[in-house]
Amino acid sequence: MTRLNRITAYLTSRRNLAGSALALVGAGLALADPVGLGGLALVIGFYLVGALAVPSTPAIRPSGYDPRKVQRALSYEINAVSGRVPPDVIVRIQRIERTIRSEILPRIACLPPGSQDLYLIQRTALDWLPTAVERYLNLPGDYVSSQAGSRGWTALQVVIDELDLLEAEMRRVAEVVHRADMDRLLAHRRFLDERFRRERASG
């Protein structure tokens, strides 16, 4: 992000708006009872109180998506099942958690509000992954199903297959996020190319 973009982002942020609103209150008080430089300090103080009272980024995104809830659910699941499931299971849960935490959540803004991928991430963390593991834990580890379509899989084979499906889907979402970042990088490169080309032509 360029310096101008950072300045623009801050000027339109909730922090600046809250600080400015309180600064106006301070300015009103200073005008009502002029105290010289003390009035300026009052305005600055009110601004800082308002700005610091608001988080730099909202916990809840405009779409209603809560990335911290997703992260908490994944961390809780790992802690809850550690030592209760085989290594093949916990490793897959950890890989899913790492993909979401380190590759998707930091760049979640790349996904538009209402995106189906936001729904998939949230359901994976809060429902599908814990449900798959819970149902596995409800069965003996060596249980073999004889139901039609089960192909005689053990409970362990079934839960591993489910986790592999979830991991593949989260890898797909991560690729969507990376591709959006790459598109922005290429757009900035085209901007610079056009900018310097115009400057060379005018020079």
FITOR-621362 format. One record per residue (C-alpha): residue in one letter; x, y, z; residue number from 1. Coordinates in Angstrom, 3 decimals. Example, Ala and Ser with C-alpha at 12.3 -4.5 7.8 and 13.67 -1.06 7.14 Angstrom:
# FITOR-621362
+-----+----------+----------+----------+-----+
: res :       xx :       yy :       zz :   n :
+-----+----------+----------+----------+-----+
:   a :   12.300 :   -4.500 :    7.800 :   1 :
:   s :   13.670 :   -1.060 :    7.140 :   2 :
+-----+----------+----------+----------+-----+
***
This chain:
# FITOR-621362
+-----+----------+----------+----------+-----+
: res :       xx :       yy :       zz :   n :
+-----+----------+----------+----------+-----+
:   m :    0.000 :    0.000 :    0.000 :   1 :
:   t :    1.409 :    3.416 :   -0.978 :   2 :
:   r :    1.813 :    6.204 :    1.550 :   3 :
:   l :   -1.069 :    8.126 :   -0.024 :   4 :
:   n :   -3.303 :    5.067 :    0.186 :   5 :
:   r :   -2.381 :    4.543 :    3.832 :   6 :
:   i :   -3.214 :    8.163 :    4.623 :   7 :
:   t :   -6.525 :    7.908 :    2.778 :   8 :
:   a :   -7.373 :    4.657 :    4.542 :   9 :
:   y :   -6.718 :    6.208 :    7.943 :  10 :
:   l :   -8.701 :    9.361 :    7.193 :  11 :
:   t :  -11.751 :    7.230 :    6.396 :  12 :
:   s :  -11.165 :    4.746 :    9.234 :  13 :
:   r :  -13.378 :    4.311 :   12.277 :  14 :
:   r :  -10.500 :    5.418 :   14.478 :  15 :
:   n :  -10.160 :    8.777 :   12.764 :  16 :
:   l :  -13.903 :    9.365 :   12.647 :  17 :
:   a :  -14.275 :    8.620 :   16.362 :  18 :
:   g :  -11.278 :   10.783 :   17.236 :  19 :
:   s :  -12.532 :   13.656 :   15.079 :  20 :
:   a :  -15.971 :   13.507 :   16.683 :  21 :
:   l :  -14.497 :   13.823 :   20.169 :  22 :
:   a :  -12.051 :   16.493 :   18.972 :  23 :
:   l :  -15.059 :   18.590 :   17.931 :  24 :
:   v :  -16.409 :   18.210 :   21.459 :  25 :
:   g :  -13.068 :   19.389 :   22.807 :  26 :
:   a :  -13.037 :   22.314 :   20.394 :  27 :
:   g :  -16.513 :   23.305 :   21.557 :  28 :
:   l :  -15.405 :   23.263 :   25.175 :  29 :
:   a :  -12.291 :   25.289 :   24.335 :  30 :
:   l :  -14.363 :   27.920 :   22.517 :  31 :
:   a :  -16.843 :   28.115 :   25.358 :  32 :
:   d :  -14.050 :   28.767 :   27.849 :  33 :
:   p :  -10.921 :   29.986 :   25.965 :  34 :
:   v :   -7.759 :   28.820 :   27.674 :  35 :
:   g :   -5.110 :   29.546 :   25.022 :  36 :
:   l :   -2.754 :   26.672 :   24.288 :  37 :
:   g :   -4.635 :   24.606 :   26.832 :  38 :
:   g :   -7.533 :   24.546 :   24.409 :  39 :
:   l :   -5.341 :   22.962 :   21.724 :  40 :
:   a :   -4.185 :   20.339 :   24.199 :  41 :
:   l :   -7.836 :   19.666 :   25.063 :  42 :
:   v :   -8.720 :   19.096 :   21.396 :  43 :
:   i :   -5.723 :   16.788 :   20.876 :  44 :
:   g :   -6.512 :   14.891 :   24.063 :  45 :
:   f :  -10.128 :   14.344 :   23.063 :  46 :
:   y :   -9.028 :   13.167 :   19.613 :  47 :
:   l :   -6.594 :   10.611 :   21.081 :  48 :
:   v :   -9.212 :    9.284 :   23.499 :  49 :
:   g :  -11.651 :    8.718 :   20.646 :  50 :
:   a :   -9.076 :    7.219 :   18.270 :  51 :
:   l :   -7.563 :    4.851 :   20.811 :  52 :
:   a :  -10.952 :    3.638 :   22.002 :  53 :
:   v :  -11.677 :    2.096 :   18.587 :  54 :
:   p :   -9.788 :   -1.003 :   17.328 :  55 :
:   s :   -7.728 :   -0.364 :   14.190 :  56 :
:   t :   -9.664 :   -3.112 :   12.402 :  57 :
:   p :  -13.151 :   -4.270 :   13.337 :  58 :
:   a :  -13.422 :   -7.805 :   14.724 :  59 :
:   i :  -16.531 :   -8.356 :   12.650 :  60 :
:   r :  -16.249 :   -7.770 :    8.923 :  61 :
:   p :  -18.978 :   -5.857 :    7.080 :  62 :
:   s :  -20.347 :   -9.191 :    5.837 :  63 :
:   g :  -20.838 :  -10.389 :    9.422 :  64 :
:   y :  -17.887 :  -12.786 :    9.058 :  65 :
:   d :  -15.812 :  -13.099 :   12.237 :  66 :
:   p :  -12.228 :  -14.292 :   11.545 :  67 :
:   r :  -11.378 :  -14.415 :   15.251 :  68 :
:   k :  -14.247 :  -16.831 :   15.873 :  69 :
:   v :  -12.879 :  -19.072 :   13.129 :  70 :
:   q :   -9.376 :  -18.993 :   14.612 :  71 :
:   r :  -10.639 :  -19.687 :   18.128 :  72 :
:   a :  -12.700 :  -22.658 :   16.928 :  73 :
:   l :   -9.725 :  -24.223 :   15.142 :  74 :
:   s :   -7.376 :  -23.688 :   18.095 :  75 :
:   y :   -9.952 :  -25.166 :   20.453 :  76 :
:   e :  -10.417 :  -28.215 :   18.238 :  77 :
:   i :   -6.691 :  -28.951 :   18.122 :  78 :
:   n :   -6.408 :  -28.662 :   21.898 :  79 :
:   a :   -9.551 :  -30.726 :   22.464 :  80 :
:   v :   -8.517 :  -33.732 :   20.357 :  81 :
:   s :   -4.751 :  -33.760 :   20.882 :  82 :
:   g :   -3.830 :  -37.122 :   22.383 :  83 :
:   r :   -7.248 :  -38.563 :   21.528 :  84 :
:   v :   -6.779 :  -39.111 :   17.801 :  85 :
:   p :   -4.030 :  -40.827 :   15.773 :  86 :
:   p :   -1.144 :  -38.745 :   14.352 :  87 :
:   d :   -2.597 :  -38.951 :   10.816 :  88 :
:   v :   -5.712 :  -37.149 :   12.044 :  89 :
:   i :   -4.106 :  -34.425 :   14.155 :  90 :
:   v :   -1.579 :  -33.638 :   11.399 :  91 :
:   r :   -4.406 :  -33.036 :    8.942 :  92 :
:   i :   -6.305 :  -30.837 :   11.396 :  93 :
:   q :   -3.134 :  -28.812 :   11.991 :  94 :
:   r :   -2.561 :  -28.382 :    8.256 :  95 :
:   i :   -6.114 :  -27.113 :    7.783 :  96 :
:   e :   -5.696 :  -24.722 :   10.714 :  97 :
:   r :   -2.357 :  -23.456 :    9.382 :  98 :
:   t :   -3.750 :  -22.864 :    5.879 :  99 :
:   i :   -6.678 :  -20.861 :    7.243 : 100 :
:   r :   -4.647 :  -18.968 :    9.864 : 101 :
:   s :   -1.547 :  -18.077 :    7.857 : 102 :
:   e :   -2.761 :  -17.928 :    4.253 : 103 :
:   i :   -6.466 :  -17.078 :    4.269 : 104 :
:   l :   -7.358 :  -15.019 :    7.345 : 105 :
:   p :   -4.607 :  -12.361 :    6.939 : 106 :
:   r :   -5.901 :  -11.635 :    3.417 : 107 :
:   i :   -9.592 :  -12.352 :    3.999 : 108 :
:   a :  -10.461 :   -8.885 :    2.633 : 109 :
:   c :   -9.592 :  -10.229 :   -0.819 : 110 :
:   l :  -12.850 :  -12.188 :   -0.689 : 111 :
:   p :  -15.920 :  -10.045 :   -1.416 : 112 :
:   p :  -18.689 :   -9.719 :    1.212 : 113 :
:   g :  -21.194 :  -12.517 :    0.811 : 114 :
:   s :  -18.648 :  -14.748 :   -0.921 : 115 :
:   q :  -19.447 :  -18.458 :   -0.848 : 116 :
:   d :  -15.851 :  -19.041 :    0.207 : 117 :
:   l :  -16.421 :  -17.081 :    3.440 : 118 :
:   y :  -19.269 :  -19.452 :    4.230 : 119 :
:   l :  -17.091 :  -22.488 :    3.474 : 120 :
:   i :  -14.285 :  -21.281 :    5.761 : 121 :
:   q :  -16.646 :  -20.611 :    8.640 : 122 :
:   r :  -18.553 :  -23.884 :    8.287 : 123 :
:   t :  -15.301 :  -25.836 :    8.045 : 124 :
:   a :  -13.983 :  -24.382 :   11.311 : 125 :
:   l :  -17.215 :  -24.290 :   13.293 : 126 :
:   d :  -19.089 :  -27.340 :   12.016 : 127 :
:   w :  -17.735 :  -29.715 :    9.397 : 128 :
:   l :  -14.271 :  -30.363 :   10.830 : 129 :
:   p :  -15.296 :  -30.780 :   14.509 : 130 :
:   t :  -18.319 :  -32.882 :   13.511 : 131 :
:   a :  -16.173 :  -35.262 :   11.434 : 132 :
:   v :  -13.714 :  -35.749 :   14.307 : 133 :
:   e :  -16.439 :  -36.087 :   16.941 : 134 :
:   r :  -18.219 :  -38.809 :   14.970 : 135 :
:   y :  -14.926 :  -40.621 :   14.506 : 136 :
:   l :  -14.268 :  -40.500 :   18.248 : 137 :
:   n :  -17.713 :  -41.982 :   18.899 : 138 :
:   l :  -16.621 :  -45.203 :   17.151 : 139 :
:   p :  -13.921 :  -47.734 :   17.991 : 140 :
:   g :  -10.772 :  -46.844 :   16.044 : 141 :
:   d :  -10.751 :  -50.169 :   14.209 : 142 :
:   y :  -14.474 :  -50.152 :   13.408 : 143 :
:   v :  -15.215 :  -51.303 :    9.868 : 144 :
:   s :  -18.538 :  -50.300 :    8.322 : 145 :
:   s :  -20.517 :  -52.792 :    6.282 : 146 :
:   q :  -22.983 :  -50.189 :    5.006 : 147 :
:   a :  -23.557 :  -49.983 :    1.264 : 148 :
:   g :  -21.035 :  -47.604 :   -0.311 : 149 :
:   s :  -18.633 :  -47.756 :    2.628 : 150 :
:   r :  -16.293 :  -50.162 :    0.782 : 151 :
:   g :  -15.441 :  -51.674 :    4.127 : 152 :
:   w :  -13.522 :  -48.594 :    5.257 : 153 :
:   t :  -12.467 :  -48.250 :    8.863 : 154 :
:   a :  -13.576 :  -45.256 :   10.908 : 155 :
:   l :  -10.016 :  -43.906 :   10.667 : 156 :
:   q :  -10.006 :  -44.155 :    6.873 : 157 :
:   v :  -13.321 :  -42.317 :    6.664 : 158 :
:   v :  -12.289 :  -39.400 :    8.899 : 159 :
:   i :   -8.959 :  -39.059 :    7.074 : 160 :
:   d :  -10.826 :  -38.908 :    3.770 : 161 :
:   e :  -13.153 :  -36.230 :    5.157 : 162 :
:   l :  -10.243 :  -34.152 :    6.439 : 163 :
:   d :   -8.452 :  -34.489 :    3.092 : 164 :
:   l :  -11.564 :  -33.122 :    1.364 : 165 :
:   l :  -11.708 :  -30.164 :    3.768 : 166 :
:   e :   -7.995 :  -29.495 :    3.359 : 167 :
:   a :   -8.262 :  -29.541 :   -0.435 : 168 :
:   e :  -11.119 :  -27.034 :   -0.272 : 169 :
:   m :   -9.197 :  -24.704 :    2.044 : 170 :
:   r :   -6.175 :  -24.940 :   -0.275 : 171 :
:   r :   -8.485 :  -23.899 :   -3.134 : 172 :
:   v :   -9.701 :  -20.887 :   -1.133 : 173 :
:   a :   -6.096 :  -19.969 :   -0.316 : 174 :
:   e :   -5.298 :  -20.035 :   -4.028 : 175 :
:   v :   -8.230 :  -17.685 :   -4.681 : 176 :
:   v :   -6.771 :  -15.264 :   -2.121 : 177 :
:   h :   -3.252 :  -15.524 :   -3.569 : 178 :
:   r :   -4.581 :  -14.991 :   -7.072 : 179 :
:   a :   -6.380 :  -11.829 :   -5.959 : 180 :
:   d :   -3.133 :  -10.527 :   -4.452 : 181 :
:   m :   -1.268 :  -11.370 :   -7.660 : 182 :
:   d :   -3.890 :   -9.520 :   -9.710 : 183 :
:   r :   -3.346 :   -6.442 :   -7.520 : 184 :
:   l :    0.420 :   -6.731 :   -7.934 : 185 :
:   l :    0.105 :   -6.962 :  -11.721 : 186 :
:   a :   -2.304 :   -4.021 :  -11.769 : 187 :
:   h :    0.210 :   -1.930 :   -9.822 : 188 :
:   r :    2.959 :   -2.970 :  -12.215 : 189 :
:   r :    0.842 :   -1.859 :  -15.192 : 190 :
:   f :    0.156 :    1.437 :  -13.424 : 191 :
:   l :    3.886 :    2.074 :  -12.938 : 192 :
:   d :    4.661 :    1.096 :  -16.504 : 193 :
:   e :    2.049 :    3.485 :  -17.884 : 194 :
:   r :    3.121 :    6.256 :  -15.495 : 195 :
:   f :    6.801 :    6.091 :  -16.476 : 196 :
:   r :    5.967 :    5.726 :  -20.140 : 197 :
:   r :    3.973 :    8.981 :  -19.994 : 198 :
:   e :    6.810 :   10.725 :  -18.152 : 199 :
:   r :    9.372 :    9.601 :  -20.751 : 200 :
:   a :    7.077 :   10.758 :  -23.547 : 201 :
:   s :    6.557 :   14.179 :  -21.954 : 202 :
:   g :   10.273 :   14.574 :  -21.185 : 203 :
+-----+----------+----------+----------+-----+
***
